């Protein structure tokens, strides 16, 4: 049976950069909604690719050595083995849908020293 999911029905969990709602997870992929409340720590993944879709607000995505200005409607693919982190601009709201393939694995989050 197909199940409808609404992000408002999922309790957010506090993370190092804000509030995260895991919307969906299967063997192959994960989808989460992230409300960015503070800058994330620069990190990468050896196995996972990510796609960020900016649902609300604006900010910056540091990806490799590049800083991208991001805003509502932007979609940014992040290949595995790529250093990256999200930043808010001047305390403006920033909400991002994060799609991870394969499924999110906290053991595959490698933080920069």
N, C-alpha and C positions, 0 to 999 in steps of 0.2 A: 504494500500500500504506500502511495506517495504521501508524504507528510509536509504540510505547509509550515514554514518557519518565519517568525516575525522577530526582529531583533529586540523589540520592546519587551518581549516575553522572556528574554534571557538575562539573568543577573550578570552584571559585569564583574570581572575580576581585576584587581589592581595588579599592574605590571610595572616594570622599571620606567616606562614612558607614559603611562596613563591608565585608561580603563579599557579592557578588552572583553569582547563577547565572542565566544566561539559559536558561530552560526551553524556550521556543518563540518563533519569530518567523515571520510570514508577511508578505505585502504589506500586510495590513490591521491586524495587531495584534501585540503582543509580550506575553509573560508571563515574569516574572522572580521569583526568590526572593531576598529581601534580609535578611541578618542584620545588624541595626543595631548597630554597635559604638561609634559616637559620633554626636553631633548632626549632622544634615545642614545644609548651607547653604540658606538660604531661596532659593527659585527658582520659576520659572513656565515655562509652555510656551505658545507662540502657536498651535500647531497640534494638540498632543496633549491628549487627556483621559486621566486616570488613574483607576484604581480600586485602592484599597488594601484588602486583606483580611488582618487580623491572625491569623496562624497560631499564634503562641506569644508569651506575655508580655504586657507592658503598657507604655504610654508615653504620649506626647502628640503630637498632630498640630496644628501651627500652620497654620491655613488662613484666609487673609485676615487679619482682625484678631481671629479667634477661636482659642482654645486648647481642643482637644477631648481629654479623657482617652480613651485607646483601650485595648482589652483583647482577648484571644483571642476570636475569633468576630465581631468588628466588621468591617463593610464600609463604606468611606467613598468616595463618588465625588468626584473633584476635577475641576471643569470647567477647560477651557483658560483662559488669562489670569488664573489665580488664584495668588497667592503662597502657597507652602506649604513645610513642612519637618517631618521626623520628629525626635522627641527620645526618648531612653530616660529612665527614671526610676530614679535611684539604682543605676546599673549593672546593672539587671535585664535578663534576655534579652528581646529584641524581634525577632521574625521576621515579615516581611510579604511577602505575595504581591502583586506589582505588575502590573496589567494595563494596557496602554497602547494607545490607539486614536487615530490610526493607529499603525502600527509605530513603536517607539522610534527617535528620531533625535537623536543627541547635539548636533547643531547647533540643536535646538529647546529646549535647556536654557539659560534666561536667569537668571543669578544676580543677586540684589539687591546693589547697591553697598555 
